[in-house]
Amino acid sequence: MSTETSVSISPLAGHLATPDMLVDVPKLVSAYYTEAPDFSVAEQRVAFGTSGHRGCSFDNTFNQWHVLAITQAICDYRRWQGINGPLFLGMDTHALSTPAYSSALEVLAANGVDVMLATHDEFTPTPAISHAIISHNLGRTAGFADGIIITPSHNPPDSGGFKYNPPHGGPADAVVTGWVETRANDFLKSALKGVRRWSLAKALRAGTTHRHDYLQAYVDDLGHVLDLQAIRDANIAMGVDPLGGAGVHYWHAIAERHGLNLTVVNDGVDPTFRFMTVDWDGRIRMDPSSPYAMQSLIGLKDRFDIAFACDTDHDRHGIVARSTGLLPPNHYLAVAIFYLFQHRPQWRTDAAVGKTVVSSQMIDRVTAKLGRRLCEVPVGFKWFVAGLRDGSLGFGGEESAGASFARLDGSVWTTDKDGMVPALLSAEITARMGRDPGEIYRELASEFGDPVSDRLEAPATPQQKRMLAKLSPQQVRSDTLAGERIQDILTQAPGNGAAIGGLKVTTANGWFAARPSGTEDIYKIYAESFMGPDHLARILAEAQTIVSAALLTESP
């Protein structure tokens, strides 16, 4: 089982959005073009988080100036790095994505970049961009491609977002985003001096602007990463809700191309996302791991053998099993790992399991049973890129329902999160195992224990947040946690030695991790227990005490 996050739940959570909740799209787009950021206000500058730059044009945190500046910075970065192959450009269905897509193209064309636009201006999922970059670069020694995805992921309808994927096909690391961020802010500070830009009409006519069929390339290749024959033979009845996102037209093509019994239960695209049931806080959010946002699909679970959804750029998945309803992300990750490493005989025998430090310890136990190595990394999918690329990781997954895994032959599929492939994997699992993922998780819980988990937030000053990010194990003075001896105190991820930006404390039957928020003056504590809710409550209470005491001490 899994407990809810320790936050106040809106009475509107799980209900259809009301008219007053809907974003005014014309005003939102108008603000994108007419407003400009104030560089003296830190919040209005370019800031790359774990998934690119995000913001809202109403707040002057995502408008035309930001997109022009970031795109020029990427053009400069490409020249500096000698990246001269095509740039694959995609967008999702958020209202701000279309104008941002146009703005980016205007700068890319003026800089002489060969840009690959989607055939018929189709929306483009994040995994389709990663797949295109990797496919183009395979076997090359020069002319490498990279990509831009215009998306704020699952965030509310008034959000805009911009992500850059270098030639490895995955999310850019902190070195790259730091360079681009600094350069883009220089352009903002100088009122866009130095930004090259053409009109949209001229950019579309440019000899460097090309068309690429992302949909066909991705859909045609699915048989190399999934056992689609098993799904066909078992005639697994699948239901999918694209949540109005970038993969909305991919699912019909997947069903037709591969002869699958797949029903798209909602093929609407509406930038207000009025068809969504609202999330825990009363906001519209296309989060396929949220039981509140997924109410419509959960209500249809008995119609299908397995059902699933993906977020707006289709890099996250949500799985609805007939036996249990919506699976918490950690539950499905454990099931997927348990299945894949027993049904991919061509994978390397030393291929490891990748997880983030705040993912369930159930994954550790499943991985040990499989006799595989666990590679535990900090939060952020960028940490899986190298392993997925060279085959040393068979699977990489994070607690927020993002995952990707190797092709059937063990070679790289994508190096960014792919919501569609893990979703379809749930049908393969059901076909090959004769049980849905919910039933399989119950079997795993019977063998390894049934963990409960929670997350809470606590106030922290900016100075305390900096201290938390730099804590040392010696600053934890306690030897026990919730009655158990502390086994490990981590400030670096065991899988790669990278700083986790916080602290993780583990015992035999539980753990907590504390990390400062990147956007608010709070820190977050994630916790899990294999001994039940009372033990979990003790872990959370003692975690707050341990962290508070550590923040009062100076690093030795």
Disulfide bonds with the S-S distance in Angstrom:
none
